[in-house]
């Protein structure tokens, strides 16, 4: 587990944005296109703000979320809307968004269509993940209805999951996709999540799903 500690969150966001941009640039030197996969929520917002203004060949960058709540973009809980507002603007407006939501009552109704788009974007070049105090990452929540399937080595790239802690139904990338990322960064803040991270290292994946990436992730932590 490669852990980098920062004195404050601002420095962490700057350093992480610089590292992600550097890894994307190097990959673009040898690949026709690259894929950046990012978390929702407000924590990574400052990283998105920095990345959106950087000089990258954004037209060759595919961007997708780790997971999405099954809500449309008019909802304040839409991660896709957050992504458009914070990352896919400025220079980064040229990037190609790989959707994890399409209008329907349930994610199962559009799962095949969305899975096709995700498969086209694999493997992930740079993966950023967050973690909850319950040790979930993406929408792989402890106690989710199909968690064991989503953690399995033969899981499909995308699955619909439901969990009491999640609220809405979720659509999420699964363990094999997350594990196969070329570069993986886990972004966490605060003492509670630091303690949860340390607990996760000794728990089974069903209790601490974030453990699936700990062996190959660089973990970025600030108070």
SEFI-211061 format. One line per field, with one value per atom (N, C-alpha, C): residue number from 1; residue in one letter; atom name; x, z, y. Coordinates in steps of 0.05 Angstrom, whole numbers, padded with zeros to 5 digits. Example, Ala and Ser with C-alpha at 12.3 -4.5 7.8 and 13.67 -1.06 7.14 Angstrom:
<loros>
n <- [1,1,1,2,2,2] .
res <- [a,a,a,s,s,s] .
atom <- [N,CA,C,N,CA,C] .
x <- [00264,00246,00264,00257,00273,00258] .
z <- [00156,00156,00156,00142,00143,00157] .
y <- [-00114,-00090,-00066,-00045,-00021,00001] .
</loros>
This chain:
<loros>
n <- [1,1,1,2,2,2,3,3,3,4,4,4,5,5,5,6,6,6,7,7,7,8,8,8,9,9,9,10,10,10,11,11,11,12,12,12,13,13,13,14,14,14,15,15,15,16,16,16,17,17,17,18,18,18,19,19,19,20,20,20,21,21,21,22,22,22,23,23,23,24,24,24,25,25,25,26,26,26,27,27,27,28,28,28,29,29,29,30,30,30,31,31,31,32,32,32,33,33,33,34,34,34,35,35,35,36,36,36,37,37,37,38,38,38,39,39,39,40,40,40,41,41,41,42,42,42,43,43,43,44,44,44,45,45,45,46,46,46,47,47,47,48,48,48,49,49,49,50,50,50,51,51,51,52,52,52,53,53,53,54,54,54,55,55,55,56,56,56,57,57,57,58,58,58,59,59,59,60,60,60,61,61,61,62,62,62,63,63,63,64,64,64,65,65,65,66,66,66,67,67,67,68,68,68,69,69,69,70,70,70,71,71,71,72,72,72,73,73,73,74,74,74,75,75,75,76,76,76,77,77,77,78,78,78,79,79,79,80,80,80,81,81,81,82,82,82,83,83,83,84,84,84,85,85,85,86,86,86,87,87,87,88,88,88,89,89,89,90,90,90,91,91,91,92,92,92,93,93,93,94,94,94,95,95,95,96,96,96,97,97,97,98,98,98,99,99,99,100,100,100,101,101,101,102,102,102,103,103,103,104,104,104,105,105,105,106,106,106,107,107,107,108,108,108,109,109,109,110,110,110,111,111,111,112,112,112,113,113,113,114,114,114,115,115,115,116,116,116,117,117,117,118,118,118,119,119,119,120,120,120,121,121,121,122,122,122,123,123,123,124,124,124,125,125,125,126,126,126,127,127,127,128,128,128,129,129,129,130,130,130,131,131,131,132,132,132,133,133,133,134,134,134,135,135,135,136,136,136,137,137,137,138,138,138,139,139,139,140,140,140,141,141,141,142,142,142,143,143,143,144,144,144,145,145,145,146,146,146,147,147,147,148,148,148,149,149,149,150,150,150,151,151,151,152,152,152,153,153,153,154,154,154,155,155,155,156,156,156,157,157,157,158,158,158,159,159,159,160,160,160,161,161,161,162,162,162,163,163,163,164,164,164,165,165,165,166,166,166,167,167,167,168,168,168,169,169,169,170,170,170,171,171,171,172,172,172,173,173,173,174,174,174,175,175,175,176,176,176,177,177,177,178,178,178,179,179,179,180,180,180,181,181,181,182,182,182,183,183,183,184,184,184,185,185,185,186,186,186,187,187,187,188,188,188,189,189,189,190,190,190,191,191,191,192,192,192,193,193,193,194,194,194,195,195,195,196,196,196,197,197,197,198,198,198,199,199,199,200,200,200,201,201,201,202,202,202,203,203,203,204,204,204,205,205,205,206,206,206,207,207,207,208,208,208,209,209,209,210,210,210,211,211,211,212,212,212,213,213,213,214,214,214,215,215,215,216,216,216,217,217,217,218,218,218,219,219,219,220,220,220,221,221,221,222,222,222,223,223,223] .
res <- [x,x,x,x,x,x,x,x,x,x,x,x,x,x,x,x,x,x,x,x,x,x,x,x,x,x,x,x,x,x,x,x,x,x,x,x,x,x,x,x,x,x,x,x,x,x,x,x,x,x,x,x,x,x,x,x,x,x,x,x,x,x,x,x,x,x,x,x,x,x,x,x,x,x,x,x,x,x,x,x,x,x,x,x,x,x,x,x,x,x,x,x,x,x,x,x,x,x,x,x,x,x,x,x,x,x,x,x,x,x,x,x,x,x,x,x,x,x,x,x,x,x,x,x,x,x,x,x,x,x,x,x,x,x,x,x,x,x,x,x,x,x,x,x,x,x,x,x,x,x,x,x,x,x,x,x,x,x,x,x,x,x,x,x,x,x,x,x,x,x,x,x,x,x,x,x,x,x,x,x,x,x,x,x,x,x,x,x,x,x,x,x,x,x,x,x,x,x,x,x,x,x,x,x,x,x,x,x,x,x,x,x,x,x,x,x,x,x,x,x,x,x,x,x,x,x,x,x,x,x,x,x,x,x,x,x,x,x,x,x,x,x,x,x,x,x,x,x,x,x,x,x,x,x,x,x,x,x,x,x,x,x,x,x,x,x,x,x,x,x,x,x,x,x,x,x,x,x,x,x,x,x,x,x,x,x,x,x,x,x,x,x,x,x,x,x,x,x,x,x,x,x,x,x,x,x,x,x,x,x,x,x,x,x,x,x,x,x,x,x,x,x,x,x,x,x,x,x,x,x,x,x,x,x,x,x,x,x,x,x,x,x,x,x,x,x,x,x,x,x,x,x,x,x,x,x,x,x,x,x,x,x,x,x,x,x,x,x,x,x,x,x,x,x,x,x,x,x,x,x,x,x,x,x,x,x,x,x,x,x,x,x,x,x,x,x,x,x,x,x,x,x,x,x,x,x,x,x,x,x,x,x,x,x,x,x,x,x,x,x,x,x,x,x,x,x,x,x,x,x,x,x,x,x,x,x,x,x,x,x,x,x,x,x,x,x,x,x,x,x,x,x,x,x,x,x,x,x,x,x,x,x,x,x,x,x,x,x,x,x,x,x,x,x,x,x,x,x,x,x,x,x,x,x,x,x,x,x,x,x,x,x,x,x,x,x,x,x,x,x,x,x,x,x,x,x,x,x,x,x,x,x,x,x,x,x,x,x,x,x,x,x,x,x,x,x,x,x,x,x,x,x,x,x,x,x,x,x,x,x,x,x,x,x,x,x,x,x,x,x,x,x,x,x,x,x,x,x,x,x,x,x,x,x,x,x,x,x,x,x,x,x,x,x,x,x,x,x,x,x,x,x,x,x,x,x,x,x,x,x,x,x,x,x,x,x,x,x,x,x,x,x,x,x,x,x,x,x,x,x,x,x,x,x,x,x,x,x,x,x,x,x,x,x,x,x,x,x,x,x,x,x,x,x,x,x,x,x,x,x,x,x,x,x,x,x,x,x,x,x,x,x,x,x,x,x,x,x,x,x,x,x,x,x,x,x,x,x,x] .
atom <- [N,CA,C,N,CA,C,N,CA,C,N,CA,C,N,CA,C,N,CA,C,N,CA,C,N,CA,C,N,CA,C,N,CA,C,N,CA,C,N,CA,C,N,CA,C,N,CA,C,N,CA,C,N,CA,C,N,CA,C,N,CA,C,N,CA,C,N,CA,C,N,CA,C,N,CA,C,N,CA,C,N,CA,C,N,CA,C,N,CA,C,N,CA,C,N,CA,C,N,CA,C,N,CA,C,N,CA,C,N,CA,C,N,CA,C,N,CA,C,N,CA,C,N,CA,C,N,CA,C,N,CA,C,N,CA,C,N,CA,C,N,CA,C,N,CA,C,N,CA,C,N,CA,C,N,CA,C,N,CA,C,N,CA,C,N,CA,C,N,CA,C,N,CA,C,N,CA,C,N,CA,C,N,CA,C,N,CA,C,N,CA,C,N,CA,C,N,CA,C,N,CA,C,N,CA,C,N,CA,C,N,CA,C,N,CA,C,N,CA,C,N,CA,C,N,CA,C,N,CA,C,N,CA,C,N,CA,C,N,CA,C,N,CA,C,N,CA,C,N,CA,C,N,CA,C,N,CA,C,N,CA,C,N,CA,C,N,CA,C,N,CA,C,N,CA,C,N,CA,C,N,CA,C,N,CA,C,N,CA,C,N,CA,C,N,CA,C,N,CA,C,N,CA,C,N,CA,C,N,CA,C,N,CA,C,N,CA,C,N,CA,C,N,CA,C,N,CA,C,N,CA,C,N,CA,C,N,CA,C,N,CA,C,N,CA,C,N,CA,C,N,CA,C,N,CA,C,N,CA,C,N,CA,C,N,CA,C,N,CA,C,N,CA,C,N,CA,C,N,CA,C,N,CA,C,N,CA,C,N,CA,C,N,CA,C,N,CA,C,N,CA,C,N,CA,C,N,CA,C,N,CA,C,N,CA,C,N,CA,C,N,CA,C,N,CA,C,N,CA,C,N,CA,C,N,CA,C,N,CA,C,N,CA,C,N,CA,C,N,CA,C,N,CA,C,N,CA,C,N,CA,C,N,CA,C,N,CA,C,N,CA,C,N,CA,C,N,CA,C,N,CA,C,N,CA,C,N,CA,C,N,CA,C,N,CA,C,N,CA,C,N,CA,C,N,CA,C,N,CA,C,N,CA,C,N,CA,C,N,CA,C,N,CA,C,N,CA,C,N,CA,C,N,CA,C,N,CA,C,N,CA,C,N,CA,C,N,CA,C,N,CA,C,N,CA,C,N,CA,C,N,CA,C,N,CA,C,N,CA,C,N,CA,C,N,CA,C,N,CA,C,N,CA,C,N,CA,C,N,CA,C,N,CA,C,N,CA,C,N,CA,C,N,CA,C,N,CA,C,N,CA,C,N,CA,C,N,CA,C,N,CA,C,N,CA,C,N,CA,C,N,CA,C,N,CA,C,N,CA,C,N,CA,C,N,CA,C,N,CA,C,N,CA,C,N,CA,C,N,CA,C,N,CA,C,N,CA,C,N,CA,C,N,CA,C,N,CA,C,N,CA,C,N,CA,C,N,CA,C,N,CA,C,N,CA,C,N,CA,C,N,CA,C,N,CA,C,N,CA,C,N,CA,C,N,CA,C,N,CA,C,N,CA,C,N,CA,C,N,CA,C,N,CA,C,N,CA,C,N,CA,C,N,CA,C,N,CA,C,N,CA,C,N,CA,C,N,CA,C,N,CA,C,N,CA,C,N,CA,C,N,CA,C,N,CA,C,N,CA,C] .
x <- [00017,00000,00018,00017,00034,00018,00025,00010,00026,00015,00027,00010,00023,00010,00016,-00004,00000,-00008,00005,-00001,-00029,-00040,-00066,-00079,-00105,-00120,-00113,-00108,-00102,-00077,-00056,-00032,-00037,-00053,-00059,-00073,-00093,-00107,-00089,-00071,-00052,-00034,-00023,-00004,-00018,-00042,-00056,-00063,-00073,-00079,-00054,-00031,-00006,00001,-00002,00006,-00013,-00038,-00058,-00052,-00047,-00042,-00016,00004,00029,00026,00010,00006,-00011,-00030,-00045,-00028,-00011,00007,00025,00037,00055,00040,00016,00000,-00007,-00013,-00021,00002,00027,00050,00050,00037,00038,00011,-00010,-00037,-00054,-00072,-00089,-00109,-00118,-00136,-00131,-00138,-00135,-00161,-00164,-00188,-00182,-00195,-00193,-00219,-00218,-00241,-00240,-00262,-00261,-00286,-00283,-00306,-00324,-00348,-00366,-00363,-00383,-00381,-00365,-00364,-00352,-00322,-00312,-00284,-00265,-00268,-00249,-00253,-00273,-00279,-00255,-00238,-00215,-00195,-00193,-00176,-00188,-00214,-00227,-00223,-00225,-00222,-00194,-00174,-00146,-00143,-00151,-00148,-00162,-00185,-00200,-00185,-00166,-00152,-00124,-00117,-00090,-00089,-00065,-00060,-00055,-00077,-00076,-00090,-00084,-00099,-00126,-00143,-00168,-00186,-00184,-00201,-00195,-00172,-00165,-00168,-00181,-00186,-00215,-00220,-00247,-00249,-00271,-00276,-00301,-00299,-00323,-00321,-00344,-00346,-00341,-00332,-00331,-00358,-00378,-00405,-00424,-00450,-00470,-00495,-00507,-00534,-00554,-00575,-00594,-00613,-00603,-00619,-00610,-00628,-00620,-00604,-00594,-00575,-00588,-00614,-00627,-00627,-00620,-00619,-00593,-00595,-00570,-00552,-00562,-00546,-00534,-00536,-00524,-00494,-00478,-00450,-00442,-00458,-00453,-00455,-00475,-00478,-00454,-00445,-00421,-00397,-00394,-00372,-00372,-00395,-00398,-00391,-00399,-00394,-00366,-00352,-00326,-00302,-00306,-00284,-00288,-00311,-00315,-00322,-00304,-00307,-00279,-00278,-00252,-00239,-00213,-00198,-00209,-00218,-00228,-00256,-00268,-00295,-00293,-00269,-00265,-00264,-00262,-00261,-00288,-00286,-00309,-00320,-00345,-00357,-00369,-00361,-00373,-00396,-00421,-00442,-00446,-00455,-00464,-00493,-00507,-00536,-00549,-00573,-00590,-00619,-00637,-00664,-00679,-00687,-00702,-00709,-00729,-00738,-00718,-00704,-00684,-00659,-00636,-00611,-00611,-00625,-00625,-00635,-00654,-00665,-00645,-00624,-00604,-00576,-00575,-00549,-00532,-00545,-00531,-00519,-00535,-00526,-00502,-00505,-00483,-00458,-00462,-00439,-00423,-00436,-00423,-00404,-00414,-00398,-00374,-00378,-00355,-00334,-00343,-00324,-00306,-00318,-00303,-00281,-00284,-00265,-00244,-00245,-00226,-00201,-00178,-00174,-00173,-00176,-00174,-00144,-00138,-00111,-00104,-00120,-00117,-00143,-00142,-00166,-00163,-00182,-00183,-00208,-00204,-00226,-00228,-00252,-00255,-00262,-00266,-00274,-00291,-00312,-00329,-00319,-00329,-00321,-00329,-00349,-00357,-00340,-00319,-00299,-00310,-00331,-00340,-00323,-00321,-00309,-00326,-00326,-00346,-00373,-00390,-00415,-00415,-00391,-00387,-00390,-00415,-00421,-00422,-00411,-00415,-00445,-00454,-00482,-00499,-00487,-00501,-00512,-00534,-00549,-00533,-00515,-00500,-00470,-00462,-00434,-00415,-00422,-00404,-00400,-00421,-00419,-00400,-00403,-00388,-00358,-00352,-00324,-00311,-00326,-00316,-00297,-00277,-00258,-00272,-00295,-00308,-00332,-00333,-00356,-00356,-00380,-00381,-00370,-00363,-00351,-00368,-00395,-00413,-00436,-00445,-00468,-00486,-00511,-00530,-00530,-00527,-00527,-00546,-00556,-00573,-00563,-00562,-00553,-00568,-00574,-00588,-00573,-00547,-00531,-00528,-00536,-00532,-00554,-00578,-00601,-00612,-00608,-00618,-00604,-00616,-00602,-00576,-00556,-00530,-00522,-00506,-00492,-00462,-00447,-00419,-00401,-00376,-00355,-00349,-00340,-00336,-00307,-00302,-00274,-00254,-00260,-00240,-00231,-00250,-00244,-00226,-00233,-00218,-00190,-00188,-00161,-00143,-00155,-00139,-00129,-00136,-00128,-00097,-00087,-00058,-00046,-00060,-00052,-00077,-00073,-00096,-00089,-00106,-00103,-00127,-00123,-00145,-00143,-00163,-00163,-00181,-00168,-00184,-00175,-00194,-00188,-00199,-00186,-00196,-00187,-00189,-00180,-00197,-00224,-00242,-00236,-00232,-00227,-00199,-00180,-00153,-00155,-00170,-00173,-00188,-00208,-00223,-00204,-00187,-00168,-00150,-00140,-00123,-00138,-00163,-00180,-00184,-00188,-00195,-00173,-00148,-00126,-00128,-00142,-00143,-00171,-00189,-00216,-00221,-00240,-00247,-00260,-00258,-00267,-00297,-00313,-00341,-00348,-00331,-00334,-00321,-00300,-00284,-00278,-00298,-00293,-00269,-00262,-00239,-00214,-00213,-00189,-00181,-00200,-00194,-00172,-00168,-00148,-00124,-00124,-00103,-00075,-00073,-00046,-00033,-00049,-00037,-00044,-00056,-00064,-00043,-00040,-00026,-00048,-00045,-00065,-00056,-00073,-00068,-00085,-00073,-00088,-00080,-00099,-00094,-00114,-00107,-00125,-00152] .
z <- [00000,00000,00000,-00022,-00025,-00016,00008,00020,00019,00008,00008,00026,00046,00064,00057,00058,00051,00075,00078,00101,00100,00076,00073,00047,00045,00022,-00004,-00002,-00026,-00040,-00024,-00035,-00047,-00034,-00045,-00072,-00074,-00099,-00122,-00116,-00136,-00145,-00126,-00132,-00148,-00140,-00154,-00182,-00186,-00213,-00231,-00220,-00235,-00242,-00224,-00229,-00250,-00247,-00267,-00295,-00297,-00323,-00335,-00318,-00328,-00338,-00324,-00333,-00359,-00362,-00386,-00410,-00405,-00427,-00437,-00418,-00426,-00441,-00433,-00447,-00475,-00478,-00504,-00524,-00514,-00532,-00547,-00535,-00547,-00554,-00545,-00549,-00565,-00582,-00598,-00580,-00559,-00540,-00512,-00492,-00464,-00449,-00427,-00411,-00383,-00374,-00347,-00333,-00310,-00295,-00268,-00261,-00237,-00219,-00193,-00175,-00176,-00166,-00163,-00135,-00126,-00100,-00102,-00080,-00080,-00074,-00062,-00054,-00077,-00100,-00122,-00138,-00132,-00148,-00153,-00134,-00139,-00159,-00159,-00179,-00207,-00209,-00235,-00244,-00226,-00234,-00245,-00233,-00243,-00270,-00272,-00296,-00320,-00316,-00338,-00352,-00339,-00351,-00362,-00360,-00368,-00398,-00408,-00437,-00442,-00449,-00457,-00483,-00498,-00522,-00514,-00504,-00492,-00512,-00537,-00557,-00559,-00548,-00548,-00520,-00502,-00475,-00471,-00464,-00456,-00426,-00417,-00388,-00380,-00358,-00346,-00316,-00304,-00275,-00266,-00241,-00228,-00225,-00220,-00214,-00216,-00217,-00219,-00204,-00191,-00180,-00203,-00201,-00223,-00221,-00228,-00228,-00253,-00264,-00288,-00280,-00300,-00295,-00283,-00281,-00268,-00237,-00228,-00199,-00187,-00163,-00150,-00142,-00143,-00136,-00160,-00183,-00208,-00209,-00209,-00212,-00240,-00260,-00287,-00290,-00277,-00278,-00264,-00242,-00229,-00247,-00261,-00279,-00301,-00312,-00333,-00323,-00298,-00287,-00278,-00270,-00257,-00275,-00292,-00308,-00338,-00348,-00377,-00386,-00381,-00389,-00395,-00405,-00413,-00433,-00430,-00449,-00450,-00427,-00425,-00436,-00446,-00459,-00484,-00495,-00519,-00512,-00487,-00479,-00486,-00490,-00496,-00470,-00463,-00439,-00446,-00431,-00432,-00411,-00419,-00399,-00382,-00358,-00340,-00332,-00347,-00342,-00369,-00372,-00395,-00384,-00395,-00384,-00384,-00361,-00357,-00327,-00321,-00293,-00276,-00288,-00273,-00290,-00277,-00292,-00309,-00300,-00315,-00344,-00347,-00374,-00394,-00384,-00403,-00399,-00383,-00375,-00399,-00418,-00441,-00458,-00462,-00478,-00465,-00439,-00424,-00422,-00419,-00417,-00443,-00466,-00491,-00493,-00484,-00484,-00466,-00442,-00423,-00435,-00446,-00458,-00479,-00494,-00515,-00504,-00478,-00466,-00449,-00447,-00430,-00446,-00432,-00403,-00394,-00368,-00356,-00355,-00366,-00365,-00337,-00328,-00301,-00287,-00263,-00246,-00220,-00215,-00189,-00174,-00149,-00133,-00107,-00096,-00069,-00051,-00025,-00007,00015,00022,00044,00071,00092,00119,00123,00107,00109,00091,00080,00063,00036,00027,-00001,-00020,-00044,-00066,-00091,-00109,-00131,-00117,-00128,-00114,-00104,-00096,-00084,-00054,-00045,-00016,-00001,00023,00040,00043,00039,00042,00017,-00005,-00030,-00040,-00054,-00061,-00079,-00096,-00114,-00111,-00087,-00083,-00090,-00081,-00087,-00117,-00132,-00161,-00172,-00162,-00172,-00165,-00143,-00135,-00148,-00161,-00173,-00196,-00201,-00223,-00250,-00253,-00279,-00280,-00263,-00263,-00290,-00300,-00324,-00317,-00336,-00330,-00314,-00319,-00306,-00294,-00270,-00258,-00244,-00241,-00225,-00197,-00177,-00149,-00133,-00112,-00092,-00064,-00048,-00020,-00003,00021,00039,00042,00044,00047,00022,-00001,-00026,-00033,-00022,-00030,-00056,-00078,-00104,-00114,-00133,-00147,-00159,-00161,-00172,-00196,-00213,-00234,-00228,-00230,-00221,-00238,-00240,-00251,-00230,-00239,-00221,-00216,-00197,-00188,-00210,-00230,-00250,-00266,-00272,-00287,-00270,-00244,-00227,-00222,-00218,-00214,-00238,-00262,-00286,-00295,-00281,-00288,-00289,-00309,-00311,-00288,-00280,-00257,-00239,-00213,-00195,-00172,-00166,-00144,-00127,-00101,-00081,-00065,-00066,-00053,-00028,-00005,00020,00037,00054,00072,00100,00120,00147,00163,00189,00207,00206,00202,00202,00179,00155,00132,00133,00145,00148,00166,00187,00205,00190,00174,00159,00139,00126,00107,00121,00145,00159,00167,00174,00180,00156,00133,00108,00101,00107,00098,00110,00132,00145,00144,00129,00128,00101,00099,00073,00055,00029,00009,00012,00020,00023,00045,00065,00087,00081,00065,00058,00028,00011,-00018,-00028,-00015,-00025,-00025,-00011,-00010,-00038,-00056,-00083,-00097,-00090,-00104,-00087,-00062,-00044,-00052,-00064,-00071,-00094,-00111,-00134,-00135,-00114,-00114,-00100,-00110,-00094,-00078,-00052,-00035,-00027,-00032,-00026,-00002,00020,00044,00054,00063,00076,00099,00120,00143,00136] .
y <- [-00024,00000,00025,00040,00064,00088,00098,00121,00146,00167,00194,00212,00224,00242,00271,00288,00316,00333,00356,00373,00386,00389,00401,00391,00396,00386,00400,00426,00442,00431,00425,00415,00387,00371,00344,00346,00364,00366,00375,00394,00404,00381,00366,00345,00322,00316,00294,00302,00326,00336,00335,00343,00343,00314,00296,00268,00255,00260,00249,00260,00286,00298,00287,00283,00271,00243,00227,00199,00199,00217,00218,00226,00246,00256,00233,00219,00197,00176,00169,00149,00158,00184,00195,00194,00192,00190,00163,00143,00116,00105,00118,00107,00127,00117,00134,00149,00136,00149,00137,00153,00144,00148,00134,00136,00144,00165,00175,00169,00154,00146,00159,00173,00190,00185,00192,00189,00213,00209,00232,00244,00258,00271,00297,00311,00338,00337,00316,00316,00320,00306,00310,00335,00351,00375,00393,00399,00416,00404,00377,00364,00368,00366,00370,00399,00418,00446,00451,00439,00442,00428,00404,00388,00402,00414,00425,00447,00460,00482,00474,00448,00440,00434,00438,00434,00404,00390,00362,00359,00338,00333,00320,00337,00327,00313,00319,00306,00276,00267,00239,00226,00241,00231,00224,00199,00190,00192,00203,00207,00192,00177,00165,00164,00161,00159,00130,00128,00101,00089,00106,00097,00121,00115,00136,00128,00148,00144,00144,00128,00126,00149,00173,00198,00213,00230,00245,00269,00283,00305,00330,00331,00353,00350,00326,00321,00332,00344,00353,00329,00305,00281,00268,00281,00269,00274,00253,00255,00265,00257,00265,00296,00307,00337,00350,00339,00350,00348,00326,00323,00344,00349,00369,00397,00403,00429,00434,00413,00417,00407,00387,00376,00381,00375,00376,00405,00423,00451,00462,00486,00497,00479,00475,00458,00430,00420,00393,00388,00409,00406,00388,00385,00368,00338,00331,00303,00289,00263,00247,00234,00240,00228,00201,00181,00154,00153,00152,00154,00129,00134,00113,00116,00133,00137,00142,00131,00136,00136,00152,00155,00128,00119,00095,00093,00078,00075,00060,00041,00025,00022,00018,00015,-00010,-00031,-00056,-00052,-00033,-00028,-00018,-00005,00007,-00005,-00026,-00037,-00047,-00061,-00072,-00049,-00029,-00006,00008,00014,00028,00010,-00016,-00034,-00034,-00032,-00031,-00006,00016,00040,00038,00026,00022,00004,-00019,-00038,-00024,-00006,00008,00026,00033,00052,00038,00012,-00003,-00010,-00013,-00012,00017,00021,00048,00056,00080,00089,00100,00118,00130,00128,00116,00113,00128,00146,00159,00148,00141,00131,00146,00146,00156,00132,00137,00116,00128,00114,00122,00112,00123,00114,00085,00075,00047,00029,00041,00026,00018,00031,00026,00043,00034,00050,00045,00064,00064,00060,00043,00037,00008,-00001,-00027,-00024,-00025,-00020,-00047,-00048,-00071,-00075,-00100,-00106,-00102,-00093,-00089,-00115,-00114,-00139,-00158,-00147,-00165,-00160,-00154,-00147,-00170,-00194,-00217,-00220,-00217,-00219,-00197,-00173,-00150,-00152,-00167,-00171,-00194,-00211,-00236,-00230,-00248,-00244,-00243,-00257,-00258,-00240,-00219,-00200,-00185,-00179,-00161,-00134,-00117,-00091,-00073,-00074,-00056,-00072,-00064,-00077,-00057,-00064,-00048,-00060,-00043,-00052,-00035,-00047,-00033,-00039,-00018,-00021,00000,-00007,00012,00038,00037,00061,00078,00066,00080,00099,00095,00111,00100,00115,00107,00081,00067,00046,00058,00042,00051,00034,00046,00031,00036,00014,00016,-00001,00008,-00009,-00031,-00054,-00076,-00081,-00100,-00104,-00110,-00128,-00133,-00108,-00091,-00067,-00048,-00045,-00027,-00038,-00064,-00076,-00074,-00073,-00074,-00046,-00025,00002,00004,00018,00022,00038,00058,00075,00079,00076,00078,00097,00116,00135,00134,00131,00132,00157,00173,00200,00200,00205,00205,00229,00238,00260,00254,00266,00264,00240,00242,00221,00196,00201,00178,00159,00171,00154,00142,00156,00144,00119,00121,00098,00075,00082,00062,00048,00063,00052,00031,00038,00019,-00006,-00003,-00027,-00044,-00031,-00046,-00065,-00059,-00076,-00104,-00108,-00134,-00147,-00135,-00145,-00159,-00177,-00189,-00168,-00172,-00153,-00148,-00168,-00163,-00144,-00142,-00122,-00096,-00096,-00072,-00073,-00067,-00069,-00054,-00032,-00016,-00033,-00055,-00071,-00082,-00083,-00094,-00078,-00053,-00037,-00029,-00037,-00027,-00037,-00060,-00070,-00055,-00042,-00028,00001,00012,00041,00058,00082,00103,00117,00118,00130,00158,00177,00205,00213,00222,00229,00256,00272,00297,00299,00314,00317,00329] .
</loros>
